[in-house]
Amino acid sequence: MQAFEWHCPSTIAAARALMGGDAALIAGGHTLLPAMKSGLRQPSALIDLSRIPGLGTIAIEGDRLVIGAMARHRAIETSALVRQHLPMLARMAALVGDPAVRARGTLGGALANNDPAADYPAAVLALGTQIRTDRRTIAADDYFRGMFTTALEEDEIIVGASFPCLPSAYAKHRHPISRYALAGICVARHASGVRVAVTGAGSGVFRWSEAEAALAGTFTVATVADLRPDPADLSSDIHASAEYRAQLCSVMLAQAIHEISPA
């Protein structure tokens, strides 16, 4: 690992002023630091966001749950507000990594990194969450652009996310070591219909339109009992074949539906 400068700004404006060149923002560091150790990333400076006031808050604004970018997974998991207003998200946070990861990892870091097997992108996409940055609000459908790619500009900073509080559930089949999703399904019931997001199974999080259309008619497990995504659209690697991931999607979809509507 090469030498680098460490900056701890106390405001978003100060953090933005430090950006440029090959400087990198650091939140929890679970992705960035291993990349630096392996030589995949070699920033000359790290900009630590942990000392900026207000970035770790969790609050209710009207009918939405607003979570700051620096909120730790453990804080989301244990928050009384999250458990009351959007319990799915608390349960999702409890499935992230292990206790050490949950103690340091952040919502904003996970969303900025957009790992194709991460959990939060599925919740953001299924719920139609709004991503708030230092300069704008980005709709979930416009935010995710594929593997490790988002709509963020190079010098744009996530400050939080605004989640609608809707009936929703998340189910995933975890890799036994990394605990990333081999296939994870998030289902959310909106007034206008149902949104289903898939993580871990493809090159990035995506909406499962066939499942959404089927569930808009009758929201039961039986409705989608024979439904599977096309394996040609899914990933195949040393961990699982595309065909196995397609089957996992079907099983996880059934589990999520049953959690929302046990009948």
N, C-alpha and C positions, 0 to 999 in steps of 0.2 A: 504494500500500500504506500503510495507516495505521500509526501507532506502536503498539508492543506491548512487553510485558515478556518477558524471557527467563529461565526458571528451569532450573537444572541440579541436581535433587535427587540424593542419593546412595543413597536407599532407595525401595522401592516405596511404603512407608507415607508417606514425604515427598511423593512424586509424587501419591498419592491425596489428600493434604491440600490440594494446590494446585489440584485440579480443582474445577469448579463454574463457574457462569456461562457465559461463552463461551470459557474457556480450552481450549486444544487440545494434545493430546499430539503430539510430533514424534519420528519415528524417522529414516528416511532423508530424508523431506521431498519426495520426487519428485512426490507428488500434492498435498500440502498447500501447499507454497510457490507452485507455479504458480496454484493456486486463490486464494491471497492476492494475488498480483500482478495477477490479472484482476478482483479485487473480489468473487469468488464466496464467499470466506471472509474474515472480518475479526475474528479472535480478538484479545482484548485481552492475552492472555498465551500463550506457548508453553512447554510443559513438555518439556524435552529428556531422553529416557530413556537417552542414550548413556553416562552416567557411573554407572549403577547396576550394581554388580558382579554377575557371574553371568548376566546376560541374553543374553550372546553365546556361551554355551558350547554345545558339541556333544558328546554323550556317549551311551554305550550303557547302558541299564538293563534287565537281563535280556535279553529278546528284542526290545526296542524301541529305536529311535533317538530320542533326545530332543534337540531343538534349541531353543535360547533365542530369544526374540522378537527380540532385537537382532542375531542372527547375520546377517551380510551375505550377499548372494547369492554373492559371490565366495568367501566362506569355505565356503559349502555346496558350491559347485562344486569346490573344491580339497581339501576335507577327506578325509583317508585313511579315516576312519571311515565317512563317507557313501558313498564309492566302494566300500568293502568290503561294507557291510551293506545299503545301499539305493542302488545305482548309478543307478537311474532318477532319483532326486532330484538327484543331482549333474549328470546330463545335462540335466535340466529347468532347473536354475539357470543353466547355461551358455547357455540359450536366452533368458534374460530380457534385454530391452533391449540395451544396448551396454556396453562395459567401464566407462564412467563410471557408468552406472546400477547395474551389478552391484557396484561398489566402495562404493556408499553405501546402496542399497536394502536393506531387511531383510525377513525372513520375517514377523515380527509386523506390520509395516506393511502388507504385501501382504494378509495375512489380515484385518486390521482394516478395510481399505478395501474389500475384496471387489469389485474391478472385474470386470465381467462377462466381460472378455477376458483376465484374469490367468491365469498358469499354475498357481501353487501350489494354488488351490482345487480344481483337478482332481485333484491328487495326494492332497490331504487327503480328498476325498470318495471317491475310488476305494479308497484304502487303509483307510478307516474310522479315520482319525487322531483322536486326542483333543486338543482345544484346552485348554490350561491357562491359567487366569487367576489373578488375585490372590485369588480367593475360591472357585473351583470348577473342575471339569473338564467340558467340553462335548463331546458326541459329534458327529462330523462331520455326521451326518444331521440333527442338531438345530441346527447352527450357522448354516448359510447360509439366508438368508431372502429372497433376491432381489437385484436390482441395488443394489449399494453398501449392502446391509442385512444385518446379522448378529444373532445372539442376544445380543450384548454389551449390558450396561446402559450408561448414559451415563457412569458413573464407574468402569467396569470396565476392567482393564488386562490384556492378554495378556502372559503371562510365558514361554510356550513352547508347543511341540507335541510330542506323543509319537506317533511313526510305527511301525506294525508293519513288520518287515522281511520283505517278501513279494516273490515274483516279480512284476514289474511293468514297464510301459513307457509312454512318453509320446511322442506324435507330434503335431506341430502345423503348420499352414500359417500362416506369419507375414505380417503386413502388412509390406510392404517398407520402410516408413519408421519406424513406431512399434514394430515387431516384436511387437506384441500379437497374440494368436491370432485369426485369422478363423475358425478351427475347430481345437480341440485335443482330443485324446482320450487319456485315461489309463485303462489296463487293469491290474487287479490280480487275481491268483489267490489266493483264500482257501481254507482247508480246507473251508468250507461252500459255496463256489461262486465266481463271478466277479462283480466289480464294475467297471462302466464309467462313467466320468464325462466329461462334455462341457463344455468352456469355449469362450467366444468366439462360439458360434453362436446363443445365446439371450439372454434378459434377465438371466441369471445361470447359474452352474454348476448342472448337473443330472445325475442318473443316467439312463442310457439302458437302461431296463428290458428292451426287446425284445432288445437285443444281449446283455445279461446272461443272459437265459433261453436264447437260442440257444447261447451259448458254454458254458453249464453242461452241455450234452449232449456236444458235441464241440468241443474248443478248436482250431479250425483257421480259416484265412482263408476257405476254401471255404464253411464253415458260414454265414458272414455276407456272402457275396459280393454278394447282391442286397438287402441290408438298408440302409435309409436312414431317418433320422428324418423325421417329417412336417414339410414346410416351413412348414405353418401354425403350428407351435410355435417357429419359428426367427426370427431377426432379419433384416431387409432394410434396407440403408442404402446410402450412396454407395460403400461399400467392396466390398460383395458382396450379391447377392440371397439370399433365403431358400433358393431352389432350389440355388444354387451352394454355399451352406453345407452343405446336406444332402448333396450329392455329396462335398464335402470331408470331412465326417464319415465317410462310407463309406471313403474312401481312407486317412484317418488311422487309422481303426480297423484296417484291414488291415495298415498299417505297424506299429502297436503289437503286434498279435498275432504278426506275423512276428518281431519282435524278441525276444519271450518264447519262442516256439516256432517256429523257422525251418522245420521240416518241413512 
